[in-house]
Amino acid sequence: MDDLVAMGHRRFAYIGEAERHEPQTDRWEGFAAALERFGLALPAPLYVAPQQLAGQWLDDALAAGTTVILVESVSLLVVLHAIVALRDLSVPEDLSVVLLVDHSPGEAGSGAWIGLSASTVAHCGVLGVARPWAAPAAMAAAPSSPATAGASVVLLGT
């Protein structure tokens, strides 16, 4: 989260699976604590089954000024990718997307997907951060920190 804030992100959105388990709860709580620490507004999380994720949610999030979306599962990310493509948006130019779990190559799709072994830590209370590649083009990039090395980041892009 420190890196995302350092890159200029101030409006966040959070998408999680409808069925909640301890790891998902821990991620949300870590995310909420980080935003509180930075004095940033806590968005209402969207807990939804992938087939219920609607384009209107993304439209509303972007209209509210969201610049980065944190996503808890590959299945939600795949649906989000389709919605982003239908809206003719580009990641990272129009918004940033951070996947909070590890994924296998090809699991998140192909073509426009870019898989990076980067700096998301999806661990109890230590929420994902993104490297500069995830920042919208208008935001300044900040160097990554050793404390954020670990899991995977998946970015939608071209």
RABEL-V232125 format. One line per field, one symbol per residue. phi: phi as a letter, one per 40 degrees, with the letter a starting at -180 (. if undefined). burial: b if it has 9 or more other ideal C-beta (glycine too) atoms within 8 Angstrom, else e. Layout:
phi: ???
burial: ???
This chain:
phi: .dccccchcbbbbbbbccccbdccccccccccccccdcgccccccbbacdcbcbccccdcccccgdbabcbcaccccccddccdcccfcbbcccabbbccbcacdgcchagccbcbcbbcbbbdgbcdbbcdcccddccccbccbdcbcicbbbbcab
burial: bbbbbebbbebbbbbbbeeeeeebbbbbbbbbbbbbeeebeebeebebebeebeeebbbebbeeebbbbbbbbbebbbbbbebbbebeeebbebbbbbbbbebeeeebbeebbbbbebbbbbeeeebbbbbbbbbbeebeeeebeeebeebbbbbbbe
